[in-house]
Amino acid sequence: MGAPGVTRGSTRAPGGRPGTPSSGKDGGRSDPSAGTSDPSAGTSGPAPGPSRPTGPARTTGPGTTGRRREGDHLSVFLRQLPFTAVTLVIILGVAVFEEDLLGDHYFFVAVVLTVVATAMSLLVPWLRLPRWAAAVVPVMDICAVGFAQTAGFSSYVLILLPALWMATAYGGYGVAVAVVLGSAAAWGPEILTPIAPTIEDINRQILGPAVLVAAGIYLHLAERRSAAHRNLLGRQSTLIEETLHDARTQQRLLAGILNTIDVGVVAMDAHGRVTHINRAHARVIAGRYKVGDPVDIHAGVDGFRADGVTPLGPDGSPLVRASRGETIDRELTFWEEADGSRRALRVSAAPLLDDEGALTGAVVVYQDLTAETNALAQREDFVSSVSHELRTPLTSVLGYLELATEEPGLPQRARQHLQVVARNADRLQRLIADLLTAAQTKAGEIAMTATPVDLRDVVSEAVHSQAPRAEQHAVTVESRATTPCVVEGDRMRLTQVVDNIVSNAIKYSNPGGTVTVSLDADDEQAHLQVRDTGIGISAADQEHLFERFYRARAVRRGVVPGTGLGLHISRQLVEAHGGRIILSSAIGEGTTVDVYLPRGRR
């Protein structure tokens, strides 16, 4: 028989987070601290303290956690009501069948005690009294049963109702009091009279108290188990609420971060529907799709690949690819705006997997590179324009220098000065030629004429032309290209490739070093290898060496001149011939460059 009005739960401070249920002792005695919150537990809102009760009080001890405090007048009345109802039925039965019993003063006292106890349960302001004060009512009920027994009315079974009340409301102490008083009521005045008991007396005086003890103990233990279970549920409820609170906090933090960064983020679920779009990307897409839309609603319609020409198409859309579980790593795409302009976006995507490896969604990240790509395009235009503009006057300068140095009667000192100017002008012309070649290869405009070319002759010419530079740097150049090796290609461009690679090997070799150039071939391809014993290149630099204008960190502050175009141009020219170029190096151990060219016509 549980306490009426019992509701299980954790205590809350006004306006704060749920507190942690505390444990009480047997009998459900409340913890004095129940109903307040610990400020150190992350509780927000008004500070805990005395307050005017606005409803039933809460306690957090086992057996009473979350229930209204015993002493609430409604709770006491509801507990008393069953006993009162049964007593009323008994009185009516006695009035009909045993009218003489109504005149018995012991029976009259029993009725009066029941009426007074019922009136007290309803009228007494139990909230203002100590909790144990409400025990007066079940004690009066037990006494009423005792007086009824003395009057000769066998009503001992009624003791179970107040006894159960005492056991559930006051725990072990209630059981003890109920058993003592119930046993006394069972014996009545006969407890002081040494009269030989009958079988009926044994049932009443021995069996009845024994059953009362067993029922009280059983109910008390059941109530303790129930209280422990409710306490556990309360703690679990509190833990769930705290976990939900932390999850909401993390969600707000994540949303704040995503809406603050200037990188577009789109998340989707396992069914390919958009679940999140951050503020940066919402500005870019301008409402073309929203949360809840399938990712293929605008699948690549306005998108182009990195070349800016090939449409992405439905299957090439980053969102569609991500919805299939693909991983995308920093791919450049272009998207056409309504006004005809283009936006450059670098896209990355990663799938979201559960613990079993099943796809649960994906996240796609867009980085806006429009400003950077526009700046690069402007730089390319500027370099190309300046190179074109410089080439014409520089050609004229070189022509007049040649005429001036051949002028008869020119003083020797002036001739030497003009030769220095001519050498630097030649160097400037080569630099301009490299810039124009780089611009042409970038735009795919470089023109080549394929003819049979013997790479042995190309290597021989390159080694011969670089001999003065090798001698100047005290570097030995060994050529092992002795076997004819004919490929289909542009002789001038292939010579440019070999010149660039051999020149770099000499420039970055230490005095006394060696550069070895070898050439071999099979029926499918020719293999040119240039190996030096120079300073070497770090692994970090090797990733960028074929980029335009890139120079390794170790040589940027050195005395070796360079523009960072040689390897870039060489790779572009080799790939234009259908070949490939590979560089391997280690710091302090030198560098090896391998060039592979197909032997047949492309």
N, C-alpha and C positions, 0 to 999 in steps of 0.2 A: 504494500500500500504506500504509494509515494506521496510526497508532500504536495498539496494542491498549489497550483500556480507556479510550479517549478519550470523555469526556463534556463537552459544551460548556456554558458557563454563566458567570455572573458570580460574583465572590467575595462572601462574606458574613462579616460579623463575627458572633460568637456573640450570638444574641438580637437582632440588629439588622436593619436594612433592607438590601436588596441594594446592593452597591457598584457603581461604574461600571467596566467592563472597561478595562484599560490596555493600551497597545500595547507590544510588545517588538520586538526586532530579528530579522533573518533567522535562521533556524535554531531559532526558537521558544525562545530563551533567556529564562528567566523574569525578570520584574520583581522586584527584591528586596523591593518593597513589596507584592507579591501576597499575598493571604490576609489582609490587614488592611483596616480601614475608616477612612475619614477622619472624625474627630469632627465636622468642620464640615459634613458632608453630611447631617446629620439622623439619624445612626445612634444608636440607643439600645441599652442593654445593657452588658455588661462592656467595659471599655476594651481596645483592641487591644494585644497584647503577645505575648511568647513563650509558647507553650503546648506541651504534650506532644502529638505527633501522634497522632491517633486513627484515621487512615486515609490513603489516598493523598493526597499533597500536591497543591495546586492552583497553577497559574500563570496569568498573564494575557497573555502575549506571543503574537503571531501564530504560528501553527503549533503552539502548545502550550496555548492558552487553554482552561482547564477540564480538561486532560488530567492523568493521573498523571505525576508528575515522572519523566523518564528516569533510570533507576537503581533504580526500584522492582523488586525481584527478580522479581516475577511478570511484570511487563511485559518485562523482559529475557529471561526464560525463554521467554515466548510468542513473542518475535521470533526467538529462536534455534531454536525447535522445528522449523520447516519445513526449515531447513538440516540439522539433525540427522537428521530423518526421511529426507530424500533421500540423505544420506551413508550411512545404514544400509542403504538399498535398494542403493546402489552396492556397498557392502562385500559384501552377500549375492550380488549378481550376479558380482562378481569371484571370490568363493569358489567359485562354480559353474562359471563359464565360463573364467576366467583365474586359475587357482590359483597359478600361478607369480608373479603380480604381488603376491601377499600377502607374498612374501619380500623384496620390494624395500624397502630401508630408507627411501627417500623417501616411498613410499606409506604405510609404517608411521608415519612422522612426521606425515603428513597425518591419519591416523586418530587418532593420539594428540592432535593439536591440536584436532580436532573434539570428542573425548571430554572433554578438559580444558575447552574453551570451554563445552560444554554443562553440565558440572558446576559451573563458576564461575557461569554464568547462574542456576543454581538455588540455589546454596549461599551465595554471597557476599552479605553484608548491604549492598546497594547504597545503601540509604537513608542510611547513615552516611558514604558516600563522596561526593566531588564528582560532579556530574552527568556530566562528560565521562569519568569512569572507566569507565562501562559500554561505551565505544567499544572497549575492549580485546577484547571478545567478537567483534564483526564483523571486527576487524583480524585476529584469530587465524583466523577462517573464511577470509578472503582468503588468508592465508598457507598454510592447509591446501590450498586449491585450487591454489596455486602449486606446492607440493610434489607434489601429485598429477600436475600437468602435467609436472613434471620426471621423475616416475617413468614417464611415457609414457602415462598415462591421460588422454584428452582430456575434461576436465570443466570447461572454462573457463566454460560457461554458468552453473555454480553461483555464479560471482562476482556475478551479478545479485541474488541474495538478500541477502548482506551489504551490497552496494552500495545497494540500495533501502532497507535499514535505515538506513545512514549518511545517505542523502539526506533521508529523512523525519524522522529524529530530530535531526540536527545541521545541517540546512539546507545553505547553500552550502559551509561548511567540511567538512561530511560528504561532499558531492559531490566536492570537491577531493581529499580523502584517499582516497576510494574509487577515483577515477580513477587517481591516482598508483600506489597499491598494486595495483590491478587490472591496470594496464599492465605493472607489474613482474612480476606473476604470469604474465601472458600471454607475456612474453619469456623469463622464467626465466633460467637460466645463459647462454643464448644472447645475452643483452644485452651480455655481455663477450666473446663469440666472434665474430670477423668472418667468418662463413660465409654464403655466398650463400643467401638464403631461397628456399624452395619456395613453390608456390601454397598449400599447406596452411599453411605458416608465415605467409604474408601474411594469410590469413583469420584466423588466430589472433592474430598480433602487431599487425596494423593495423586490420582490420575489427572485431575484438572490442573493443579499447579505444575505437574510434570509436562503436560502438553503445553501449558503457557510458557514454561521455560524453553522448551524446544522450539516453539513458534517464534518466540522473541529472539532467540539466538539465530535461528535460520533467517529471519527477516533482517536482523541487524547485519549479518554477513552479506546477505543479498544486497542490502542497501549500500554497504561499503564497496562491493564490487561494482554496483551501478554508479556510485559516486566516482570511483576510480575511472570507470569507462567514460563518464561524462567529463571528468577532468582531463582525460587524454584527448577527447574530442575537442574540448575547449582549447587545449594547447595546440592541437593540429589546426584548428580554425584560426588561432592567432598566428601560427606560422604561415598559413596560407595567405592571410591578409597582409602580413609583413612581406611575404614574397611577392604578392601582387603589387604592393606599394613600391617595392624596390624595382620591379619590372616596369611599372609606369614611370618611375624616376629615370631609369635607364632609357626608356623609350623617348621621354622628353629630351634627355640629353642627346641621344642619337639624332632625333629630329632637329634639334638646335644646331648640331654640328653639320648635318647634311644641308640645312638651309643657309648656313653661313659660308661654306666653302664656295669657291667660284668654279667648281667642276660639276658638270651635270651627272646626276645619278638616277638610274631607273632600276626598280626591282620588280620582279614578276614571280608568279607562283608556278606550280608544276604544270598547270594547264595553259600556260602562256598568256596569262592576263596580268596587266599592269597592277601592281599593288602599291607602288610608291614612286612619286616623281618629286625630286627636290626643286627648290625655288629657282636655282640657276638654270636647270634644264627646262623648267616650265616657261621661262622667258624665251628660250631658244625655239621651242616647238610651237609657241603661240597658240595653244589649244588644239593642235592637230590630233592629239590623243590625250586621254585623261585616265585617271585611276578606274579600273574595271574594264577598260577596253582590251580586246585581244591585241597582241603585239603585231599581228600581221595586218592591222587595219590600214596602215600606210607603209607597207613593207617595201622599203627601198625605192619608192616611186621617184623621189627627188634626189636620190643619192648617186654618187659616182665613186669609183675606186681611186686609189692613190694617184693614178695617171691623170685624173680629172676628165677622162673621156669615156671610159667604160662604165655603163650604168650598173648599179648594184643589183637591181632586179629583186623580185620577191625572195629568192633563195639567198641573196647576198646581204640582205638587211642584217645588221648586227643584232637587233632584237630577236629576229627569227632564228638566227644561228644560235644565239644564247639560249633560247627556249628549247632547242634541241640538245642542249648540254655541251655545246662547243665552248672551248676556251679561246678568247681573242686577246692577243698581246700587242697593244700599242699600234694598231693599224690606222693609217691615215685615210680618211674619207672626205669627200666634198659634198655639200648639200646646197641645192639651189633655193634661194629665197624667192618670195613672191615678186620682188622688184627686179629679178634677174641676176642679182649678185650671188656670190657663192660664199659659203662659210666652211672653213676647214676644221674638222673635228678628228681628234685622235681617239680611237675607241679601244677600250679594254673590257673584257667580260670574263666572268668566272661562274661556274655552276654552284648551286647550293645543294649539298647532299645530306641525307640523314645518317644515323648511326649505321645503317645497313648498306649505305652507298647508293640509295635510291635518290633520283632527282626530285628535289622539292621546290626548285625555283632557280633563279639566276639574278645576278647583279651586273648591270652594264654601266660603264663610266665613260663620259664624253668630256674630253678636254678641248676647249676652243683654242685653236691655233691660227685663227684667221689673221690676227695682227702680225704674228710671226711670219706666216707664209707670204703675206703681202710685203713685209719688210724684205724678206729674202728675194722675192720677185723684183722688187725695186733695186735691190743690190745687184742682181744679175743684169738687169737692164742698164744700170749705171756702169758696171764693169765692161759689159759688151760695147756700150756706146763710147766710153772713154778709150777702150782698146782700138776700136775702129778709127776714132778721131786721131789717136796718137800714131797709128801705123803709117798714114800718108806723110805727115811731116818728117817722121823718123826715117822713112825711106829716102826722102829728099836729103836729109842731113847726111845719111851714110853715102849717098851718091856724091855729094860735094866734098865730103871728107876724102873719098877715094881719089877724086880729081886733085884735091889740094896736096895730098901726099905724093902724087906723081908729078907735081909741078917742078920743072927744072930750076935749079938754083935755090931751092928751098933750104934754108939753114937746117943743119942737122938737129939742133936743139928743138926747133919748131916742128920738124918732122916727128921727133919722138913724142912731143906733146900731142900732136894730132893722132898718132898711133894709139896713145892711151885713150883719147876721146873715142876713136873708132872701136876699140875693144869694148868699152862700156856701152857704146851705142849698139854694138852687136848683142851684148848681153840684154840690153833693154828690148831689143827686137825679139829675142827668143822669149823673153817674159811675156811680151804682148802676144806673141804667137801661141804661147801656152794658155793665156787667158781666153783667147778667141777659140782655141780648140776645146777648152773646158766648156765654154758656153755652147759651142756647137754640139758636143756630145750630150750635154744636159738636155738640149732641145731636140736631140735626135736628127740634127741637120747635117752631121758630118758626112762628107762625100768620100767614097773609097772606090778604087778601081782594082778589081781582083785579077791578078795575073800570076803565073807560076813564079814563085820566089824561092831561091835557095837560102835557107836560114844560115847555112855555113858562111856564105858571103856577107850576110847582114851582120853576123856576130864578128866576123873579121874586121869589117869596116868600123863597127862600134868600138872594138878593142883598140884599133889603130887611132881612132879620133880621140879616145880618152887617155891615150898614152901620156901626153904632156901633163895632164892633171894627175895621173898616177905617179909620175916622176916627181911632181911638185910635192905630193903628200908622202913620198917615200913608201909607196904601196906597190906590191908586185901583182900584176894581172896575168893569170895563166888561162890560156884558151885551149880547151880540149875538144873544140868543134872541128873535127877533121873529116867527118863523113858527110857527103852530100845529103841534104834533107830539104826536099822541095815541098812547099805548101802553096795553096791558093790564097792570095791575099794582096793587100796594098803594100808595096815595098816601102814607100815613104813612111807609112804609119807603123809598120813593123820595125823599121829602123828607129823610129821615135821611141817605141816601147823598149827596145834593147838599150838604147842610149840612156834613157831615164833610169833603168834598173842598174846598169853598170855604173853610171855616174853616182847614184846614191850609195852603192857599195863602196866606192872609192872615198866619197866624202866622209862617210861615217866609220872608216877603218882607221885604226891607230897607225902611226908610223911604224914601218916594218911589217905591217900586216899583209895578208894575201887575199886576192879576189880570184875565185875560180869560176870560169864560165864553161859549162859542158852542154853538149847537145846529143840527143839520141832520139830514135824514132822507131815506130813499128808501122804496120800497114794502116792503122787507124789514125794515129796522132803523132805529133812531134812534141818532144819534151825538152824545153830549155831551162837550165838551172843556173842561177847565179848565187854563189855562196861566198860570204866574206867572214873574216875573223875580227869584226869590228866591235863596237861598244854594245850592240844588242838593243833590243826594244822590250819594254815591259809588257806584260799580258794586258794591262788596262789600256795601253796605247795601241796595241795591235788591233783592238776592236774598232778603232776609228781611223786607222792609217789611210784607208782608201777614200775617206771623205775629203771633199774639196777644202783646201786651205788649212788642213789639219797638219800640225807638226807635233812630234812627241815632246813631252814635257822636258825631257833631258836635254833637248837641243834648242828649245825656244830661247833660252838665255845664253846660248853658246855663240861661238864665233862663226859657225858654219852657216852660210847663207842658204835661203830656200823660201819657197812660196807655199809648199804643201799641195802642189798641183801635180807633181810628177807621177806618183802612184795612182792618183785618181784618174788621170788621163790614160795611164797605161792600162788600168783595168777596163775603162770604157772602150778602149781600142781593141783589147784582147777579146772582150765579150762581143764587140761588133764583128769580129772574125769567127764567132762561134766557139771561142775557147774559154779558158778560165785561168785565173792567177791565184796562187796560194802563197802566203807569207808565214814563215815560222821563225821564231827568234827567242833568245834568252839573254838576259842582262849579263854582259861580260863574256858571252860565248859566241857572238856573231849572229848573222841573219842569213836565212836561205829563202830565195824567191824561186818558185817553180811556175813556169808558164806552159800550159798545154794548149796546142792548136790542132784543129782537125786538118788532115792532109788533103782530103778531097774538097771539091767545090761545094759550097753551101747552097 
